[in-house]
C-alpha cells in the first residue's frame, strides 16, 4: 500500500537557533479558533516593510505564551533590531537561542495543520526528543508568496533530549 504524499519534509534538519526579536500583530487562539490565524496575517501584511527596526522581508508566525488549556498566543511578524520606537499596536517576543528541529512545509497553506499533526503526533513521540518550553515558529522566507503558497516555509520546533 502506498503512503499518502506528505506536504513536509518528514526528516527534519537540526539547527542551533539564535536570539531574535519578532514584532507584529498578535492574538490568542485555541485549537478550535486556529483556522482564524490567516485573518491575523491579512491584517498584518499591509504593515510589512513599515515596522520600526524591521531587518528584512522574512516573516514569522510565532506560537507562544500557552495557557496550559490548549490556548496560545500567535504573533504574525518580522524580525526587528530594536524595541525603543515600537508603537503600542505591536506585540513582540524574544526568541532565545536553542536547539530546533526544522521541518520544511511544501504545498498549500491549508495543509499546514496536517504538517503540524505529523510533527506532534508522529515524529516527536518517536524522535528521542521532547518539545522545549520555548516559542515554536513558522519562518516564511523572502521568496514565499502568501497568495500562492509558493516559496520556502519552515517550521522550527524547540527541542530537548527526552
C-alpha atoms as a printed R data frame, in Angstrom:
    type eleno elety resid chain resno       x      y      z
1   ATOM     1    CA   UNK     A     1   0.000  0.000  0.000
2   ATOM     2    CA   UNK     A     2   1.315  3.442 -0.923
3   ATOM     3    CA   UNK     A     3   1.783  6.057  1.754
4   ATOM     4    CA   UNK     A     4  -0.062  9.324  1.114
5   ATOM     5    CA   UNK     A     5   2.190 12.102 -0.133
6   ATOM     6    CA   UNK     A     6   3.314 14.432  2.645
7   ATOM     7    CA   UNK     A     7   3.370 18.196  2.468
8   ATOM     8    CA   UNK     A     8   6.505 18.373  4.577
9   ATOM     9    CA   UNK     A     9   9.991 17.003  4.695
10  ATOM    10    CA   UNK     A    10   9.484 14.034  7.010
11  ATOM    11    CA   UNK     A    11  13.083 14.191  8.252
12  ATOM    12    CA   UNK     A    12  13.968 17.483  9.914
13  ATOM    13    CA   UNK     A    13  17.335 19.157  9.965
14  ATOM    14    CA   UNK     A    14  18.650 20.280 13.340
15  ATOM    15    CA   UNK     A    15  19.647 23.885 13.931
16  ATOM    16    CA   UNK     A    16  21.041 25.993 16.737
17  ATOM    17    CA   UNK     A    17  18.666 28.966 16.829
18  ATOM    18    CA   UNK     A    18  19.868 32.492 17.555
19  ATOM    19    CA   UNK     A    19  18.430 35.317 19.644
20  ATOM    20    CA   UNK     A    20  15.717 37.169 17.717
21  ATOM    21    CA   UNK     A    21  13.204 39.909 18.442
22  ATOM    22    CA   UNK     A    22   9.989 39.387 16.482
23  ATOM    23    CA   UNK     A    23   7.257 42.036 16.377
24  ATOM    24    CA   UNK     A    24   3.909 42.117 14.637
25  ATOM    25    CA   UNK     A    25   0.219 41.634 15.312
26  ATOM    26    CA   UNK     A    26  -0.830 39.086 17.903
27  ATOM    27    CA   UNK     A    27  -3.965 37.405 19.183
28  ATOM    28    CA   UNK     A    28  -4.927 34.446 21.377
29  ATOM    29    CA   UNK     A    29  -6.172 31.245 19.777
30  ATOM    30    CA   UNK     A    30  -7.237 27.711 20.690
31  ATOM    31    CA   UNK     A    31  -7.265 24.583 18.541
32  ATOM    32    CA   UNK     A    32 -10.888 25.475 17.694
33  ATOM    33    CA   UNK     A    33 -10.089 29.030 16.567
34  ATOM    34    CA   UNK     A    34  -6.663 28.411 14.949
35  ATOM    35    CA   UNK     A    35  -8.298 28.435 11.493
36  ATOM    36    CA   UNK     A    36  -8.654 32.224 12.012
37  ATOM    37    CA   UNK     A    37  -4.861 32.771 12.054
38  ATOM    38    CA   UNK     A    38  -4.861 33.713  8.318
39  ATOM    39    CA   UNK     A    39  -7.112 36.693  9.209
40  ATOM    40    CA   UNK     A    40  -4.360 37.967 11.542
41  ATOM    41    CA   UNK     A    41  -1.887 37.705  8.641
42  ATOM    42    CA   UNK     A    42  -4.284 39.666  6.395
43  ATOM    43    CA   UNK     A    43  -4.332 42.458  8.987
44  ATOM    44    CA   UNK     A    44  -0.535 42.425  9.316
45  ATOM    45    CA   UNK     A    45   0.591 42.156  5.658
46  ATOM    46    CA   UNK     A    46  -0.119 45.850  4.797
47  ATOM    47    CA   UNK     A    47   2.354 46.806  7.578
48  ATOM    48    CA   UNK     A    48   5.196 44.723  6.089
49  ATOM    49    CA   UNK     A    49   8.202 46.954  5.478
50  ATOM    50    CA   UNK     A    50   6.769 49.627  7.817
51  ATOM    51    CA   UNK     A    51   7.614 48.017 11.180
52  ATOM    52    CA   UNK     A    52  10.198 50.187 13.007
53  ATOM    53    CA   UNK     A    53  13.555 48.398 13.022
54  ATOM    54    CA   UNK     A    54  12.424 45.691 10.547
55  ATOM    55    CA   UNK     A    55  15.513 43.716  9.462
56  ATOM    56    CA   UNK     A    56  14.414 42.008  6.218
57  ATOM    57    CA   UNK     A    57  11.497 40.533  4.263
58  ATOM    58    CA   UNK     A    58  11.366 37.222  6.180
59  ATOM    59    CA   UNK     A    59   8.121 36.834  8.140
60  ATOM    60    CA   UNK     A    60   7.480 34.732 11.241
61  ATOM    61    CA   UNK     A    61   4.406 33.140 12.755
62  ATOM    62    CA   UNK     A    62   5.261 32.606 16.429
63  ATOM    63    CA   UNK     A    63   3.235 30.374 18.780
64  ATOM    64    CA   UNK     A    64   3.934 31.380 22.368
65  ATOM    65    CA   UNK     A    65   2.524 32.011 25.843
66  ATOM    66    CA   UNK     A    66   0.454 28.798 26.131
67  ATOM    67    CA   UNK     A    67  -2.187 28.893 28.863
68  ATOM    68    CA   UNK     A    68  -1.993 25.179 29.727
69  ATOM    69    CA   UNK     A    69  -5.571 24.615 28.498
70  ATOM    70    CA   UNK     A    70  -4.790 24.465 24.766
71  ATOM    71    CA   UNK     A    71  -4.818 28.227 24.229
72  ATOM    72    CA   UNK     A    72  -1.793 30.103 22.889
73  ATOM    73    CA   UNK     A    73  -0.749 33.464 21.523
74  ATOM    74    CA   UNK     A    74   0.166 33.729 17.842
75  ATOM    75    CA   UNK     A    75   2.213 36.643 16.524
76  ATOM    76    CA   UNK     A    76   2.386 37.318 12.770
77  ATOM    77    CA   UNK     A    77   5.507 39.411 12.430
78  ATOM    78    CA   UNK     A    78   9.026 40.218 11.300
79  ATOM    79    CA   UNK     A    79  12.418 40.299 12.961
80  ATOM    80    CA   UNK     A    80  13.310 43.726 14.348
81  ATOM    81    CA   UNK     A    81  16.599 45.200 15.563
82  ATOM    82    CA   UNK     A    82  15.222 47.339 18.408
83  ATOM    83    CA   UNK     A    83  12.186 47.892 20.633
84  ATOM    84    CA   UNK     A    84  12.623 51.540 21.588
85  ATOM    85    CA   UNK     A    85  10.305 53.057 18.941
86  ATOM    86    CA   UNK     A    86   7.834 50.211 18.516
87  ATOM    87    CA   UNK     A    87   4.224 51.558 18.516
88  ATOM    88    CA   UNK     A    88   1.682 50.244 21.036
89  ATOM    89    CA   UNK     A    89  -0.330 48.227 18.474
90  ATOM    90    CA   UNK     A    90   2.533 45.746 18.034
91  ATOM    91    CA   UNK     A    91   3.088 42.604 20.083
92  ATOM    92    CA   UNK     A    92   6.666 41.415 20.386
93  ATOM    93    CA   UNK     A    93   8.545 38.399 21.693
94  ATOM    94    CA   UNK     A    94  12.139 37.427 22.332
95  ATOM    95    CA   UNK     A    95  13.195 34.105 20.833
96  ATOM    96    CA   UNK     A    96  16.144 32.729 22.807
97  ATOM    97    CA   UNK     A    97  18.983 30.658 21.304
98  ATOM    98    CA   UNK     A    98  18.221 26.942 21.482
99  ATOM    99    CA   UNK     A    99  18.061 23.626 19.657
100 ATOM   100    CA   UNK     A   100  15.418 23.213 16.960
101 ATOM   101    CA   UNK     A   101  14.094 20.516 14.681
102 ATOM   102    CA   UNK     A   102  13.335 22.311 11.403
103 ATOM   103    CA   UNK     A   103  10.728 20.915  9.013
104 ATOM   104    CA   UNK     A   104  10.121 22.271  5.533
105 ATOM   105    CA   UNK     A   105   6.430 22.515  4.601
106 ATOM   106    CA   UNK     A   106   5.718 22.010  0.913
107 ATOM   107    CA   UNK     A   107   2.323 22.538 -0.629
108 ATOM   108    CA   UNK     A   108  -0.668 24.744  0.087
109 ATOM   109    CA   UNK     A   109  -1.013 26.682  3.334
110 ATOM   110    CA   UNK     A   110  -4.344 24.983  4.002
111 ATOM   111    CA   UNK     A   111  -2.314 21.769  4.508
112 ATOM   112    CA   UNK     A   112  -0.184 23.357  7.247
113 ATOM   113    CA   UNK     A   113  -2.321 21.813 10.045
114 ATOM   114    CA   UNK     A   114  -1.551 18.348  8.579
115 ATOM   115    CA   UNK     A   115   2.160 19.079  8.796
116 ATOM   116    CA   UNK     A   116   1.790 20.115 12.444
117 ATOM   117    CA   UNK     A   117  -0.232 16.914 13.120
118 ATOM   118    CA   UNK     A   118   2.603 14.852 11.641
119 ATOM   119    CA   UNK     A   119   5.283 16.671 13.678
120 ATOM   120    CA   UNK     A   120   3.472 16.477 17.049
121 ATOM   121    CA   UNK     A   121   1.707 13.111 16.706
122 ATOM   122    CA   UNK     A   122   4.132 11.046 14.596
123 ATOM   123    CA   UNK     A   123   7.641 12.486 14.514
124 ATOM   124    CA   UNK     A   124   8.108 13.912 18.032
125 ATOM   125    CA   UNK     A   125   6.918 10.858 20.041
126 ATOM   126    CA   UNK     A   126   9.417  8.605 18.199
127 ATOM   127    CA   UNK     A   127  12.294 11.084 17.883
128 ATOM   128    CA   UNK     A   128  14.063 10.764 21.238
129 ATOM   129    CA   UNK     A   129  13.273 14.445 21.854
130 ATOM   130    CA   UNK     A   130  10.553 16.371 23.588
131 ATOM   131    CA   UNK     A   131   9.370 19.906 22.969
132 ATOM   132    CA   UNK     A   132  11.311 22.513 24.935
133 ATOM   133    CA   UNK     A   133   9.317 25.189 26.736
134 ATOM   134    CA   UNK     A   134  10.133 27.892 24.188
135 ATOM   135    CA   UNK     A   135   8.203 29.545 21.336
136 ATOM   136    CA   UNK     A   136   7.748 27.466 18.205
137 ATOM   137    CA   UNK     A   137   7.628 29.377 14.944
138 ATOM   138    CA   UNK     A   138   6.971 29.275 11.234
139 ATOM   139    CA   UNK     A   139   9.600 31.031  9.092
140 ATOM   140    CA   UNK     A   140   8.415 32.298  5.710
141 ATOM   141    CA   UNK     A   141  11.436 33.139  3.503
142 ATOM   142    CA   UNK     A   142  11.724 36.195  1.237
143 ATOM   143    CA   UNK     A   143  10.583 34.079 -1.726
144 ATOM   144    CA   UNK     A   144   7.365 32.972 -0.007
145 ATOM   145    CA   UNK     A   145   4.166 34.208 -1.676
146 ATOM   146    CA   UNK     A   146   1.219 34.108  0.760
147 ATOM   147    CA   UNK     A   147  -1.279 34.259 -2.108
148 ATOM   148    CA   UNK     A   148   0.060 31.226 -3.979
149 ATOM   149    CA   UNK     A   149   1.677 29.382 -1.049
150 ATOM   150    CA   UNK     A   150   4.827 29.029 -3.183
151 ATOM   151    CA   UNK     A   151   8.253 29.529 -1.635
152 ATOM   152    CA   UNK     A   152  10.065 28.249  1.420
153 ATOM   153    CA   UNK     A   153   8.170 27.760  4.670
154 ATOM   154    CA   UNK     A   154   9.913 26.169  7.630
155 ATOM   155    CA   UNK     A   155   8.524 25.090 10.985
156 ATOM   156    CA   UNK     A   156  11.009 25.476 13.855
157 ATOM   157    CA   UNK     A   157  10.181 23.248 16.853
158 ATOM   158    CA   UNK     A   158  12.234 23.859 20.029
159 ATOM   159    CA   UNK     A   159  13.535 20.517 21.317
160 ATOM   160    CA   UNK     A   160  15.485 18.934 24.151
161 ATOM   161    CA   UNK     A   161  16.526 15.286 24.664
162 ATOM   162    CA   UNK     A   162  13.752 13.271 26.318
